[in-house]
Amino acid sequence: MPFWFRVARVWLPLAVVATVLCGLVYAAVQQNYRMGFDGPQVQLAQDAAGRLDAGASPENIVTSGTVDIGSSLAPFVIAYAADNSVLAATGELHGTAPKPPAGVLDAARTKGSNRVTWQPEADVRIASVSFAAKNGRVVLAGRNMREMELRVDALTQMTAIAWVVIVIGSLLTSLLVELLGRRYESAR
């Protein structure tokens, strides 16, 4: 059996296992980052929808101040009417409250809530959670994903480096084992 075939026979399964494990670790950590990122939005939107249902005015369910969603990492809240017009908002992009993609608010009305990532412009990605309130109103809470995306970029680099080190290390180990095996065979 040729030398490189024997090396590949040992190394390829190790490379496949390393690839699968690195992919699994990456996917698990990335999903943990993303799902955990919605926590504040869930609380803000659900509480605000509950206050709307209890009779609070839309202006009273949003916190004071305005958040520039393009630059700030702070969460924001927007209350929408049944016709998707803005009732009250703390989040603005270029001076106006943003509207999520078509169907986001309707999905919240149909299912009771909706979680979606959307991109109102090239460099702005928003993690949002919407909750339905009475009379067709919807409260959306969101925040800019810039910081989480930096974490995912770092995770991608770490995972890629780990994968390369493992694959090269396993190749070198396979070569060493095969060479030592040949020496042992020839010494017998």
Short mmCIF file of the C-alpha atoms (twelve columns), coordinates in Angstrom:
data_MODEL
# 
_entry.id   MODEL 
# 
loop_
_atom_site.group_PDB 
_atom_site.id 
_atom_site.type_symbol 
_atom_site.label_atom_id 
_atom_site.label_alt_id 
_atom_site.label_comp_id 
_atom_site.label_asym_id 
_atom_site.label_seq_id 
_atom_site.Cartn_x 
_atom_site.Cartn_y 
_atom_site.Cartn_z 
_atom_site.pdbx_PDB_model_num 
ATOM 1   C CA . MET A 1   0.000   0.000  0.000  1 
ATOM 2   C CA . PRO A 2   1.487   3.415  -0.986 1 
ATOM 3   C CA . PHE A 3   2.796   5.656  1.804  1 
ATOM 4   C CA . TRP A 4   0.448   8.599  1.118  1 
ATOM 5   C CA . PHE A 5   -2.571  6.333  0.956  1 
ATOM 6   C CA . ARG A 6   -1.767  4.953  4.411  1 
ATOM 7   C CA . VAL A 7   -1.325  8.499  5.758  1 
ATOM 8   C CA . ALA A 8   -4.605  9.639  4.172  1 
ATOM 9   C CA . ARG A 9   -6.407  6.601  5.560  1 
ATOM 10  C CA . VAL A 10  -5.540  7.728  9.099  1 
ATOM 11  C CA . TRP A 11  -5.732  11.497 8.542  1 
ATOM 12  C CA . LEU A 12  -8.954  11.929 6.538  1 
ATOM 13  C CA . PRO A 13  -11.284 10.607 9.262  1 
ATOM 14  C CA . LEU A 14  -9.546  12.900 11.767 1 
ATOM 15  C CA . ALA A 15  -9.965  15.881 9.422  1 
ATOM 16  C CA . VAL A 16  -13.648 15.081 8.949  1 
ATOM 17  C CA . VAL A 17  -14.215 14.806 12.718 1 
ATOM 18  C CA . ALA A 18  -12.334 18.092 13.271 1 
ATOM 19  C CA . THR A 19  -14.447 19.812 10.615 1 
ATOM 20  C CA . VAL A 20  -17.721 18.548 12.057 1 
ATOM 21  C CA . LEU A 21  -16.757 19.417 15.636 1 
ATOM 22  C CA . CYS A 22  -15.532 22.913 14.736 1 
ATOM 23  C CA . GLY A 23  -18.730 23.500 12.754 1 
ATOM 24  C CA . LEU A 24  -20.858 22.277 15.641 1 
ATOM 25  C CA . VAL A 25  -19.070 24.482 18.181 1 
ATOM 26  C CA . TYR A 26  -19.345 27.493 15.854 1 
ATOM 27  C CA . ALA A 27  -23.062 26.958 15.213 1 
ATOM 28  C CA . ALA A 28  -23.879 26.403 18.889 1 
ATOM 29  C CA . VAL A 29  -22.014 29.479 20.116 1 
ATOM 30  C CA . GLN A 30  -23.273 31.688 17.269 1 
ATOM 31  C CA . GLN A 31  -26.880 30.666 17.948 1 
ATOM 32  C CA . ASN A 32  -26.380 31.245 21.662 1 
ATOM 33  C CA . TYR A 33  -25.119 34.760 20.913 1 
ATOM 34  C CA . ARG A 34  -28.044 35.485 18.584 1 
ATOM 35  C CA . MET A 35  -30.842 34.028 20.720 1 
ATOM 36  C CA . GLY A 36  -29.502 35.639 23.872 1 
ATOM 37  C CA . PHE A 37  -29.364 38.998 22.105 1 
ATOM 38  C CA . ASP A 38  -33.196 39.193 22.017 1 
ATOM 39  C CA . GLY A 39  -33.628 39.211 25.811 1 
ATOM 40  C CA . PRO A 40  -34.084 42.953 26.385 1 
ATOM 41  C CA . GLN A 41  -36.311 43.328 23.329 1 
ATOM 42  C CA . VAL A 42  -38.645 40.551 24.518 1 
ATOM 43  C CA . GLN A 43  -39.099 42.217 27.883 1 
ATOM 44  C CA . LEU A 44  -39.562 45.715 26.427 1 
ATOM 45  C CA . ALA A 45  -42.042 44.703 23.714 1 
ATOM 46  C CA . GLN A 46  -44.054 42.335 25.896 1 
ATOM 47  C CA . ASP A 47  -44.314 44.822 28.766 1 
ATOM 48  C CA . ALA A 48  -45.228 47.688 26.432 1 
ATOM 49  C CA . ALA A 49  -47.912 45.588 24.680 1 
ATOM 50  C CA . GLY A 50  -49.334 44.694 28.097 1 
ATOM 51  C CA . ARG A 51  -49.457 48.365 29.097 1 
ATOM 52  C CA . LEU A 52  -51.205 49.213 25.808 1 
ATOM 53  C CA . ASP A 53  -53.758 46.475 26.480 1 
ATOM 54  C CA . ALA A 54  -54.278 47.877 29.987 1 
ATOM 55  C CA . GLY A 55  -55.221 51.258 28.522 1 
ATOM 56  C CA . ALA A 56  -51.962 53.203 28.502 1 
ATOM 57  C CA . SER A 57  -51.510 55.647 25.656 1 
ATOM 58  C CA . PRO A 58  -48.839 54.794 23.070 1 
ATOM 59  C CA . GLU A 59  -46.767 57.807 24.162 1 
ATOM 60  C CA . ASN A 60  -46.678 56.471 27.726 1 
ATOM 61  C CA . ILE A 61  -45.428 53.004 26.812 1 
ATOM 62  C CA . VAL A 62  -42.201 54.167 25.235 1 
ATOM 63  C CA . THR A 63  -39.344 55.429 27.366 1 
ATOM 64  C CA . SER A 64  -38.287 59.030 27.130 1 
ATOM 65  C CA . GLY A 65  -35.606 60.104 24.711 1 
ATOM 66  C CA . THR A 66  -34.762 59.003 21.234 1 
ATOM 67  C CA . VAL A 67  -32.314 56.360 20.059 1 
ATOM 68  C CA . ASP A 68  -30.505 56.696 16.731 1 
ATOM 69  C CA . ILE A 69  -30.724 53.050 15.700 1 
ATOM 70  C CA . GLY A 70  -27.931 53.502 13.164 1 
ATOM 71  C CA . SER A 71  -25.312 54.405 15.753 1 
ATOM 72  C CA . SER A 72  -26.612 53.549 19.233 1 
ATOM 73  C CA . LEU A 73  -26.576 50.106 20.808 1 
ATOM 74  C CA . ALA A 74  -29.455 51.029 23.139 1 
ATOM 75  C CA . PRO A 75  -32.780 49.199 22.769 1 
ATOM 76  C CA . PHE A 76  -35.713 51.118 21.310 1 
ATOM 77  C CA . VAL A 77  -39.492 50.684 21.232 1 
ATOM 78  C CA . ILE A 78  -41.965 51.554 18.473 1 
ATOM 79  C CA . ALA A 79  -45.741 51.203 18.738 1 
ATOM 80  C CA . TYR A 80  -47.618 50.667 15.475 1 
ATOM 81  C CA . ALA A 81  -51.335 51.125 14.794 1 
ATOM 82  C CA . ALA A 82  -53.482 48.540 13.010 1 
ATOM 83  C CA . ASP A 83  -52.660 50.254 9.687  1 
ATOM 84  C CA . ASN A 84  -48.888 50.014 10.482 1 
ATOM 85  C CA . SER A 85  -48.560 53.759 11.070 1 
ATOM 86  C CA . VAL A 86  -46.293 54.776 13.932 1 
ATOM 87  C CA . LEU A 87  -48.126 55.698 17.148 1 
ATOM 88  C CA . ALA A 88  -45.038 56.414 19.273 1 
ATOM 89  C CA . ALA A 89  -41.337 55.651 18.985 1 
ATOM 90  C CA . THR A 90  -38.018 55.964 20.754 1 
ATOM 91  C CA . GLY A 91  -36.055 54.613 17.788 1 
ATOM 92  C CA . GLU A 92  -35.262 56.719 14.774 1 
ATOM 93  C CA . LEU A 93  -33.144 56.400 11.676 1 
ATOM 94  C CA . HIS A 94  -32.378 59.715 9.956  1 
ATOM 95  C CA . GLY A 95  -35.053 61.438 12.028 1 
ATOM 96  C CA . THR A 96  -37.961 59.046 11.389 1 
ATOM 97  C CA . ALA A 97  -39.166 55.855 13.005 1 
ATOM 98  C CA . PRO A 98  -38.189 52.899 10.816 1 
ATOM 99  C CA . LYS A 99  -40.692 50.390 9.523  1 
ATOM 100 C CA . PRO A 100 -39.746 46.729 9.521  1 
ATOM 101 C CA . PRO A 101 -40.000 44.679 6.318  1 
ATOM 102 C CA . ALA A 102 -43.444 43.873 4.952  1 
ATOM 103 C CA . GLY A 103 -45.196 41.126 6.860  1 
ATOM 104 C CA . VAL A 104 -43.267 41.474 10.141 1 
ATOM 105 C CA . LEU A 105 -46.065 43.300 11.957 1 
ATOM 106 C CA . ASP A 106 -48.790 41.146 10.355 1 
ATOM 107 C CA . ALA A 107 -46.952 37.994 11.473 1 
ATOM 108 C CA . ALA A 108 -46.902 39.358 15.038 1 
ATOM 109 C CA . ARG A 109 -50.643 40.012 14.827 1 
ATOM 110 C CA . THR A 110 -51.289 36.487 13.539 1 
ATOM 111 C CA . LYS A 111 -48.927 34.559 15.830 1 
ATOM 112 C CA . GLY A 112 -48.975 36.879 18.849 1 
ATOM 113 C CA . SER A 113 -45.277 37.651 18.506 1 
ATOM 114 C CA . ASN A 114 -42.533 37.676 15.925 1 
ATOM 115 C CA . ARG A 115 -38.735 37.774 16.066 1 
ATOM 116 C CA . VAL A 116 -36.806 38.928 13.059 1 
ATOM 117 C CA . THR A 117 -33.470 40.409 12.086 1 
ATOM 118 C CA . TRP A 118 -33.793 43.156 9.500  1 
ATOM 119 C CA . GLN A 119 -31.554 45.636 7.772  1 
ATOM 120 C CA . PRO A 120 -33.074 49.099 7.250  1 
ATOM 121 C CA . GLU A 121 -29.913 50.240 5.436  1 
ATOM 122 C CA . ALA A 122 -26.525 48.851 4.406  1 
ATOM 123 C CA . ASP A 123 -24.623 49.163 7.698  1 
ATOM 124 C CA . VAL A 124 -27.515 48.784 10.132 1 
ATOM 125 C CA . ARG A 125 -28.873 45.397 11.238 1 
ATOM 126 C CA . ILE A 126 -31.594 45.259 13.858 1 
ATOM 127 C CA . ALA A 127 -32.603 42.354 16.110 1 
ATOM 128 C CA . SER A 128 -36.289 42.939 16.771 1 
ATOM 129 C CA . VAL A 129 -39.123 41.356 18.704 1 
ATOM 130 C CA . SER A 130 -42.743 42.311 18.036 1 
ATOM 131 C CA . PHE A 131 -45.756 41.597 20.255 1 
ATOM 132 C CA . ALA A 132 -49.379 42.028 19.267 1 
ATOM 133 C CA . ALA A 133 -51.647 44.206 21.407 1 
ATOM 134 C CA . LYS A 134 -55.397 44.779 21.279 1 
ATOM 135 C CA . ASN A 135 -57.086 46.498 18.335 1 
ATOM 136 C CA . GLY A 136 -54.437 45.366 15.828 1 
ATOM 137 C CA . ARG A 137 -51.659 47.366 17.421 1 
ATOM 138 C CA . VAL A 138 -48.127 45.967 17.585 1 
ATOM 139 C CA . VAL A 139 -45.197 46.934 19.756 1 
ATOM 140 C CA . LEU A 140 -41.750 46.345 18.303 1 
ATOM 141 C CA . ALA A 141 -38.572 46.495 20.381 1 
ATOM 142 C CA . GLY A 142 -35.186 46.266 18.756 1 
ATOM 143 C CA . ARG A 143 -31.527 47.081 18.994 1 
ATOM 144 C CA . ASN A 144 -28.548 47.410 16.731 1 
ATOM 145 C CA . MET A 145 -26.612 44.142 16.284 1 
ATOM 146 C CA . ARG A 146 -23.199 45.716 15.680 1 
ATOM 147 C CA . GLU A 147 -21.615 44.490 18.945 1 
ATOM 148 C CA . MET A 148 -22.999 40.959 18.573 1 
ATOM 149 C CA . GLU A 149 -21.733 40.816 14.996 1 
ATOM 150 C CA . LEU A 150 -18.240 41.747 16.211 1 
ATOM 151 C CA . ARG A 151 -18.435 38.797 18.612 1 
ATOM 152 C CA . VAL A 152 -19.528 36.476 15.806 1 
ATOM 153 C CA . ASP A 153 -16.645 37.725 13.635 1 
ATOM 154 C CA . ALA A 154 -14.198 36.947 16.467 1 
ATOM 155 C CA . LEU A 155 -15.824 33.521 16.912 1 
ATOM 156 C CA . THR A 156 -15.441 32.865 13.174 1 
ATOM 157 C CA . GLN A 157 -11.739 33.699 13.303 1 
ATOM 158 C CA . MET A 158 -11.134 31.594 16.422 1 
ATOM 159 C CA . THR A 159 -13.001 28.639 14.950 1 
ATOM 160 C CA . ALA A 160 -11.146 28.884 11.633 1 
ATOM 161 C CA . ILE A 161 -7.762  29.052 13.394 1 
ATOM 162 C CA . ALA A 162 -8.663  26.096 15.619 1 
ATOM 163 C CA . TRP A 163 -9.783  24.092 12.573 1 
ATOM 164 C CA . VAL A 164 -6.545  24.814 10.668 1 
ATOM 165 C CA . VAL A 165 -4.398  23.921 13.698 1 
ATOM 166 C CA . ILE A 166 -6.308  20.672 14.280 1 
ATOM 167 C CA . VAL A 167 -6.261  19.624 10.620 1 
ATOM 168 C CA . ILE A 168 -2.559  20.396 10.172 1 
ATOM 169 C CA . GLY A 169 -1.710  18.875 13.558 1 
ATOM 170 C CA . SER A 170 -3.596  15.696 12.733 1 
ATOM 171 C CA . LEU A 171 -1.872  15.506 9.326  1 
ATOM 172 C CA . LEU A 172 1.555   15.886 10.916 1 
ATOM 173 C CA . THR A 173 0.656   13.320 13.578 1 
ATOM 174 C CA . SER A 174 -0.560  10.899 10.903 1 
ATOM 175 C CA . LEU A 175 2.693   11.379 8.983  1 
ATOM 176 C CA . LEU A 176 4.744   10.813 12.128 1 
ATOM 177 C CA . VAL A 177 2.816   7.668  13.048 1 
ATOM 178 C CA . GLU A 178 3.251   6.301  9.536  1 
ATOM 179 C CA . LEU A 179 6.985   7.112  9.459  1 
ATOM 180 C CA . LEU A 180 7.519   5.553  12.886 1 
ATOM 181 C CA . GLY A 181 5.535   2.537  11.740 1 
ATOM 182 C CA . ARG A 182 7.789   2.173  8.678  1 
ATOM 183 C CA . ARG A 183 10.898  2.413  10.871 1 
ATOM 184 C CA . TYR A 184 9.506   -0.184 13.207 1 
ATOM 185 C CA . GLU A 185 8.674   -2.483 10.288 1 
ATOM 186 C CA . SER A 186 12.142  -2.098 8.759  1 
ATOM 187 C CA . ALA A 187 13.844  -2.661 12.143 1 
ATOM 188 C CA . ARG A 188 12.087  -6.014 12.594 1 
# 
